[in-house]
Amino acid sequence: MSKKNKRLVLAIFASFLLVAAIIAIAIGVNSHKNSTKNDAAHALLMPHATPQDAINSKKIEANKILSTKNPTKKQKTALEDCTKNYDSSLADLDKVWGELNRNPNNKKLQQQSYADELTTKTLKPFANRLKTTSRKLKEEDDSDEGWPEWLSVTDRRLFQSSLLTPDVVVAADGSGKYRTVSAAVADAPKHSAKRKKTIITSSRNVVDGGTTYHSATVAVVGKGFLARDITFQNTAGASKYQAVALRVESDFAAFYKCGMVAYQNTLHVHSNRQFFTNCYIAGTVDFIFGNSAAVFQDCDIRARRPNPGQTITITAQGRSDPNQNTGIVIQKSRIGATPDLQHARSNFSAYLGRPWKEYSRTVIMQSSISDVISPAGWREWKGRFALNTLHFAEYENSGAGAGTAGRVPWKGYKVITDATEAQAFTARNFITGSSWLKSTTFPFSLGL
């Protein structure tokens, strides 16, 4: 094995140890009142432990906590989320070893993405505790302003309605008409004169005892997931804090003419390579967030009206290490406001994003930015956290909110002027799009 591959394996193993250590701390803190020693931390002292041993030992410890006295609903849900990710983490480790054995010179993006995913999956249930005050949304305007052209008047009214009656109920426990979404979609054209479009909705949220990770209406895992003409919606409401409409962990995932509609944390671009084209994403706080390598093209991204005093942030990217090949790229898209916010935009501040993690990376390029975005463009997370290490950039944007003269003076922010530099964030280079986007049959652009 080459020195380069040895370093990669050691880095992956270190990621597992870090994950194990943090889980051990979390478990130890939660259980110290019921124990005289920290057995979870003790597992880290095994001299010949493999990454699998570390992961499996933590799974055992997590299961112990689940069976202890009276854990809170939120603690129990977080630990359940964590245990669900162990098996997939082990599978990802096997993929990395397999790639090294089959092709020692493989591109580092795929290998690194697995390591990133292992860490992200396990830590996320404990880390996602973003707090904002409650918000309330009222949409009563049916005007064309702020809506994508392909969204019909009828569909706009559906987005604005607070009371919707489902045509079909899907429930895995058998309480609905169908047990799976695929069964409902397959049967819909047989019994309906309506278009072949689907809205999937739920109301899971953090306030009612869940976690951000667990709140997703739809969660996508595996490889090569494709979706088109589907809306993913979380109707929990503004007062329920984090309530995700869609969480994507699938590698080579692509979405075409889809809607993601919620309030805080609408779209969780969790991990791996993702592509969104001609989609509609609406929310309030950090409504596109996560640590995948995600490219958005020809999308309509709309800020919704929050409660008085609230601040709108579109992105919150979660890159925690400078070696991670992750980030959010918004290209050839339209950034604006829903009609209710557009009419009251002078009462609120909206920003392109803020740094969720130390090396947060977001690039907005060749897009139209409306005057809903404040002149500063970007917002701090807390104080001066990450302002020198983040990577926020803009390239050839247009519109009333695209001026860069008043942008933030942070060391990590820049205006890209060189097309060669901007090429690094195209679908071809950022998500290796030339190797897989054609197979999706969705429209895409590989370059600038």
Phi and psi in degrees as a GROMACS rama.xvg file:
@    title "Ramachandran Plot"
@    xaxis  label "Phi"
@    yaxis  label "Psi"
@TYPE xy
-69.176  163.297  SER-2
-60.7344  -37.5844  LYS-3
-62.5354  -44.7262  LYS-4
-70.8477  -33.2606  ASN-5
-62.2594  -42.5496  LYS-6
-62.7288  -37.3659  ARG-7
-64.8294  -44.7879  LEU-8
-62.2836  -43.2389  VAL-9
-62.424  -37.8048  LEU-10
-64.8111  -41.602  ALA-11
-64.4824  -43.8978  ILE-12
-61.9931  -39.8395  PHE-13
-61.924  -36.9836  ALA-14
-61.0624  -42.1766  SER-15
-63.557  -41.5849  PHE-16
-63.7743  -39.6339  LEU-17
-62.4255  -46.1501  LEU-18
-59.0673  -47.5197  VAL-19
-61.3493  -41.0868  ALA-20
-63.0202  -45.0625  ALA-21
-67.6123  -40.162  ILE-22
-64.1052  -39.4581  ILE-23
-59.977  -42.3854  ALA-24
-62.6969  -45.6056  ILE-25
-61.9709  -43.5831  ALA-26
-68.0691  -40.638  ILE-27
-61.4878  -42.3185  GLY-28
-63.2372  -40.1306  VAL-29
-73.8641  -23.2372  ASN-30
-114.5  5.56134  SER-31
-64.7644  -25.9257  HIS-32
-73.1248  -19.9799  LYS-33
-108.665  11.3456  ASN-34
-145.357  150.568  SER-35
-97.0273  -7.04434  THR-36
-149.838  159.837  LYS-37
-95.0251  86.9063  ASN-38
-64.3941  -32.3831  ASP-39
-62.4155  -45.6105  ALA-40
-66.7257  -32.8431  ALA-41
-59.1732  -31.8665  HIS-42
-62.9287  -21.5269  ALA-43
-76.4215  -12.2424  LEU-44
-90.6325  1.62616  LEU-45
-66.4162  119.656  MET-46
-69.4149  -25.9203  PRO-47
-115.808  26.9186  HIS-48
-70.4411  139.753  ALA-49
-94.5917  167.874  THR-50
-55.7591  -38.6615  PRO-51
-62.3467  -39.2742  GLN-52
-61.7011  -44.1468  ASP-53
-61.055  -46.6592  ALA-54
-64.8665  -46.4993  ILE-55
-65.1726  -37.1832  ASN-56
-65.0391  -37.5326  SER-57
-69.546  -33.6815  LYS-58
-63.8077  -40.8947  LYS-59
-62.6589  -44.5257  ILE-60
-64.556  -40.8955  GLU-61
-62.2301  -41.0012  ALA-62
-65.0851  -33.1692  ASN-63
-61.5046  -45.579  LYS-64
-62.4185  -37.9004  ILE-65
-61.9897  -26.4366  LEU-66
-98.2991  2.63709  SER-67
-81.5694  -179.383  THR-68
-67.6999  124.468  LYS-69
42.7199  55.0589  ASN-70
-67.9453  149.507  PRO-71
-67.2783  161.453  THR-72
-60.5542  -39.6412  LYS-73
-67.6734  -41.2677  LYS-74
-63.6249  -42.8843  GLN-75
-64.6292  -42.8271  LYS-76
-64.4153  -41.4971  THR-77
-62.2857  -42.5689  ALA-78
-68.7411  -36.2945  LEU-79
-63.2767  -41.0415  GLU-80
-59.2982  -41.807  ASP-81
-64.7695  -46.2568  CYS-82
-65.7375  -31.3887  THR-83
-63.3028  -26.631  LYS-84
-88.2685  -10.7056  ASN-85
-62.7795  -48.2671  TYR-86
-61.5034  -42.404  ASP-87
-68.59  -31.8486  SER-88
-65.0819  -41.8832  SER-89
-64.5029  -39.2519  LEU-90
-62.5389  -39.3308  ALA-91
-67.326  -35.6782  ASP-92
-62.3843  -42.8785  LEU-93
-60.0438  -37.4487  ASP-94
-62.1333  -43.0307  LYS-95
-62.9539  -47.0138  VAL-96
-60.9863  -41.3368  TRP-97
-62.4391  -42.054  GLY-98
-62.4489  -40.833  GLU-99
-65.4382  -38.6239  LEU-100
-72.3833  -37.5891  ASN-101
-81.4989  -36.0246  ARG-102
-147.341  85.7669  ASN-103
-59.5413  -22.0491  PRO-104
-100.909  20.7778  ASN-105
-62.6031  151.973  ASN-106
-57.2247  140.541  LYS-107
-74.6146  -16.434  LYS-108
-59.9585  -47.9202  LEU-109
-66.5196  -41.9331  GLN-110
-64.636  -45.1649  GLN-111
-65.5701  -36.0075  GLN-112
-63.6611  -34.605  SER-113
-65.3593  -44.5564  TYR-114
-62.057  -42.57  ALA-115
-60.1241  -41.9723  ASP-116
-65.8739  -40.0878  GLU-117
-58.6668  -46.4154  LEU-118
-67.1114  -46.6856  THR-119
-62.1872  -45.0401  THR-120
-59.2099  -42.6593  LYS-121
-79.7202  -35.2571  THR-122
-82.6492  -26.3043  LEU-123
-56.3168  -44.7494  LYS-124
-59.3449  -27.1133  PRO-125
-89.1969  -27.8248  PHE-126
-86.4883  -29.3219  ALA-127
-78.8858  90.779  ASN-128
-134.76  40.1669  ARG-129
-65.4674  132.908  LEU-130
-114.694  129.943  LYS-131
-137.826  160.305  THR-132
-76.0258  166.957  THR-133
-69.2829  152.625  SER-134
-132.815  155.484  ARG-135
-134.028  134.88  LYS-136
-116.133  132.757  LEU-137
-130.047  118.603  LYS-138
-118.926  115.95  GLU-139
-130.332  9.02586  GLU-140
-105.838  124.885  ASP-141
-99.8148  15.9451  ASP-142
-69.0052  164.099  SER-143
-75.6409  -17.3854  ASP-144
-63.3218  126.708  GLU-145
91.8328  -7.60924  GLY-146
-101.699  147.415  TRP-147
-65.6596  151.412  PRO-148
-62.2425  -33.1846  GLU-149
-80.1299  -4.88369  TRP-150
-89.4924  117.221  LEU-151
-71.4111  165.535  SER-152
-59.4076  -40.527  VAL-153
-61.0158  -44.1296  THR-154
-67.1202  -35.564  ASP-155
-62.329  -39.0056  ARG-156
-68.0264  -32.887  ARG-157
-63.7128  -43.2871  LEU-158
-62.9232  -33.2299  PHE-159
-84.136  -20.5462  GLN-160
-73.8262  139.32  SER-161
-94.7485  -12.1585  SER-162
-124.26  107.576  LEU-163
-120.495  137.442  LEU-164
-104.216  116.668  THR-165
-69.7558  144.041  PRO-166
-77.4545  -32.3156  ASP-167
-141.12  141.232  VAL-168
-113.205  127.291  VAL-169
-110.231  127.541  VAL-170
-146.886  126.323  ALA-171
-63.8959  -24.4472  ALA-172
-84.2081  2.23778  ASP-173
89.3968  0.791799  GLY-174
-77.3973  -14.1005  SER-175
-101.395  -173.98  GLY-176
-73.1047  -33.0588  LYS-177
-127.22  152.912  TYR-178
-92.9929  -20.3996  ARG-179
-132.596  152.395  THR-180
-64.7351  -39.9108  VAL-181
-61.2976  -36.8967  SER-182
-66.5424  -39.6539  ALA-183
-67.2344  -42.5726  ALA-184
-65.6559  -40.8875  VAL-185
-63.8357  -33.407  ALA-186
-86.6282  -20.8068  ASP-187
-57.0837  -47.9729  ALA-188
-63.051  -22.1075  PRO-189
-72.268  -24.9442  LYS-190
-127.65  19.479  HIS-191
-144.925  141.109  SER-192
-90.8043  -1.18204  ALA-193
-78.4094  168.268  LYS-194
-66.0602  159.614  ARG-195
-83.0857  67.4041  LYS-196
-128.282  152.2  LYS-197
-133.817  140.07  THR-198
-115.939  122.206  ILE-199
-107.009  125.138  ILE-200
-136.172  151.912  THR-201
-155.588  -178.363  SER-202
-135.716  24.1216  SER-203
-64.1348  146.444  ARG-204
-161.74  174.515  ASN-205
-78.6628  -40.3603  VAL-206
-60.0197  -35.7806  VAL-207
-82.9591  12.6842  ASP-208
108.535  2.94758  GLY-209
-92.2152  -169.498  GLY-210
-118.929  164.125  THR-211
-57.6646  -45.4385  THR-212
-60.3823  -42.1506  TYR-213
-79.8334  -13.3131  HIS-214
-79.197  -9.61458  SER-215
-59.3447  132.3  ALA-216
-62.2445  -45.419  THR-217
-131.778  134.214  VAL-218
-119.508  131.08  ALA-219
-114.147  123.087  VAL-220
-128.501  -179.248  VAL-221
91.2541  -148.946  GLY-222
-138.858  136.588  LYS-223
74.3636  33.2192  GLY-224
-73.1799  133.957  PHE-225
-125.957  141.338  LEU-226
-144.944  142.989  ALA-227
-147.099  148.611  ARG-228
56.9075  38.459  ASP-229
-128.4  139.652  ILE-230
-107.983  128.224  THR-231
-104.599  123.25  PHE-232
-134.905  141.055  GLN-233
-119.363  119.383  ASN-234
-102.694  19.2503  THR-235
-58.0147  -34.1917  ALA-236
103.208  163.734  GLY-237
-65.0259  -29.6588  ALA-238
-80.0226  -1.59645  SER-239
-98.8034  11.973  LYS-240
58.471  -134.411  TYR-241
-66.369  126.822  GLN-242
-152.348  98.5636  ALA-243
-82.4917  136.949  VAL-244
-86.1867  -41.1504  ALA-245
-144.558  129.886  LEU-246
-116.772  127.749  ARG-247
-119.48  119.453  VAL-248
-117.887  -2.05516  GLU-249
-73.1627  135.51  SER-250
-80.3122  145.182  ASP-251
58.307  40.6921  PHE-252
-88.6073  140.615  ALA-253
-140.766  142.722  ALA-254
-131.355  132.806  PHE-255
-131.619  127.314  TYR-256
52.3773  43.7563  LYS-257
-107.867  156.334  CYS-258
-114.978  139.961  GLY-259
-126.607  109.921  MET-260
-129.282  121.095  VAL-261
-163.509  -151.712  ALA-262
-119.588  -96.5565  TYR-263
-81.8865  134.755  GLN-264
60.9532  48.36  ASN-265
-57.584  -53.9845  THR-266
-119.58  117.155  LEU-267
-100.104  96.7169  HIS-268
-83.6125  81.8048  VAL-269
-66.952  -54.7427  HIS-270
-163.79  165.507  SER-271
73.0018  -172.395  ASN-272
-90.9421  131.004  ARG-273
-138.244  148.497  GLN-274
-138.423  131.03  PHE-275
-125.295  127.628  PHE-276
-135.518  136.295  THR-277
55.1113  38.6635  ASN-278
-104.166  163.587  CYS-279
-119.809  119.901  TYR-280
-124.341  124.414  ILE-281
-131.637  141.216  ALA-282
-177.776  -167.937  GLY-283
-120.21  -70.911  THR-284
-107.802  125.434  VAL-285
48.3758  47.78  ASP-286
-84.9195  -1.04682  PHE-287
-127.957  110.33  ILE-288
-144.406  160.345  PHE-289
134.224  -170.749  GLY-290
-132.208  42.433  ASN-291
-92.1312  178.098  SER-292
-100.276  100.603  ALA-293
-121.746  134.076  ALA-294
-119.985  129.522  VAL-295
-112.098  122.636  PHE-296
-125.193  139.192  GLN-297
53.016  39.4305  ASP-298
-105.075  154.103  CYS-299
-105.08  114.245  ASP-300
-112.779  117.213  ILE-301
-123.093  125.992  ARG-302
-80.3431  137.148  ALA-303
-102.48  164.281  ARG-304
-77.6126  122.116  ARG-305
-92.074  -176.489  PRO-306
-70.3902  159.041  ASN-307
-53.8104  135.837  PRO-308
90.3289  -9.47927  GLY-309
-86.3221  153.718  GLN-310
-115.274  137.118  THR-311
-95.8467  131.102  ILE-312
-131.017  126.939  THR-313
-75.972  -49.9524  ILE-314
-117.061  152.776  THR-315
-146.725  87.5611  ALA-316
-83.0316  143.668  GLN-317
-111.514  36.5809  GLY-318
-74.0549  118.805  ARG-319
-106.797  -1.96761  SER-320
-144.599  138.924  ASP-321
-65.8391  -16.1777  PRO-322
-86.6049  -6.22092  ASN-323
-76.1641  131.874  GLN-324
-89.2914  54.9205  ASN-325
-124.887  164.939  THR-326
159.316  172.516  GLY-327
-114.259  124.907  ILE-328
-119.666  122.208  VAL-329
-111.299  114.779  ILE-330
-128.024  136.867  GLN-331
51.8034  41.2857  LYS-332
-120.007  -178.318  SER-333
-127.192  119.434  ARG-334
-108.33  122.218  ILE-335
-157.486  -151.464  GLY-336
-129.17  152.623  ALA-337
-71.0613  159.845  THR-338
-54.9095  -40.0715  PRO-339
-65.9289  -36.458  ASP-340
-75.0785  -37.0797  LEU-341
-57.6778  -39.263  GLN-342
-74.9314  -15.0486  HIS-343
-125.536  23.2542  ALA-344
-61.8169  -24.1456  ARG-345
-70.4069  -14.0381  SER-346
-92.3152  -5.98012  ASN-347
-135.456  156.136  PHE-348
-109.598  136.406  SER-349
-131.334  143.091  ALA-350
-132.732  157.03  TYR-351
-68.2342  -28.6113  LEU-352
173.225  177.479  GLY-353
-148.741  157.953  ARG-354
-83.8106  104.148  PRO-355
-69.7643  -39.897  TRP-356
-123.524  170.664  LYS-357
-60.9432  -34.7372  GLU-358
-113.43  32.3888  TYR-359
-47.6136  135.197  SER-360
-133.933  119.659  ARG-361
-139.929  133.369  THR-362
-127.746  126.467  VAL-363
-110.875  120.722  ILE-364
-144.026  144.326  MET-365
54.5166  34.7938  GLN-366
-117.269  160.644  SER-367
-95.3986  124.825  SER-368
-118.544  120.639  ILE-369
-81.5528  174.869  SER-370
-74.681  5.30118  ASP-371
-68.5942  -25.281  VAL-372
-80.9968  130.074  ILE-373
-64.1731  151.406  SER-374
-55.2404  -33.0907  PRO-375
-65.9015  -26.2387  ALA-376
82.0238  -42.8003  GLY-377
-132.565  157.336  TRP-378
-128.076  148.041  ARG-379
-68.5308  155.168  GLU-380
-83.4188  -55.3792  TRP-381
-158.355  114.799  LYS-382
58.1733  -132.064  GLY-383
-100.964  17.9288  ARG-384
-56.2158  124.475  PHE-385
69.1598  4.96869  ALA-386
-66.165  -24.8676  LEU-387
-93.26  -18.5404  ASN-388
-108.963  -16.1866  THR-389
-66.6996  167.558  LEU-390
-133.492  91.762  HIS-391
-109.66  131.805  PHE-392
-146.13  154.82  ALA-393
-132.854  145.304  GLU-394
-146.131  118.733  TYR-395
51.5041  46.7164  GLU-396
-88.6938  164.379  ASN-397
-137.013  172.042  SER-398
105.734  168.576  GLY-399
-63.7656  -23.4553  ALA-400
-103.154  11.0607  GLY-401
-94.0309  -6.98662  ALA-402
-61.2429  136.369  GLY-403
-105.202  0.748615  THR-404
-62.0181  -33.6851  ALA-405
-102.042  14.5098  GLY-406
-68.4601  164.792  ARG-407
-58.64  146.764  VAL-408
-92.9118  24.2879  PRO-409
-68.4453  151.311  TRP-410
-63.2797  -34.5278  LYS-411
-82.3123  -4.95845  GLY-412
-100.034  142.348  TYR-413
-152.256  155.685  LYS-414
-100.404  117.584  VAL-415
-77.544  129.43  ILE-416
-116.972  -11.4065  THR-417
-103.454  121.965  ASP-418
-60.5622  -32.4761  ALA-419
-62.6329  -40.9258  THR-420
-66.7141  -40.4995  GLU-421
-65.4909  -28.7241  ALA-422
-58.2282  -27.1103  GLN-423
-62.505  -20.4186  ALA-424
-108.058  14.4521  PHE-425
-79.4376  165.554  THR-426
-61.6661  -33.1308  ALA-427
-60.2016  -46.1024  ARG-428
-95.2014  -35.0496  ASN-429
-79.7041  -34.5937  PHE-430
-125.532  24.729  ILE-431
45.2328  46.1076  THR-432
-62.792  -27.1513  GLY-433
-64.9412  -18.1394  SER-434
-91.2186  -9.83446  SER-435
-149.346  -20.9375  TRP-436
-65.0742  -33.5735  LEU-437
-60.7082  -35.2901  LYS-438
-68.6171  -16.7163  SER-439
-75.2038  -20.292  THR-440
69.0973  4.26102  THR-441
-86.9987  153.513  PHE-442
-67.4303  143.293  PRO-443
-158.59  162.337  PHE-444
-127.776  127.661  SER-445
-84.4925  -24.8391  LEU-446
-117.201  -156.03  GLY-447
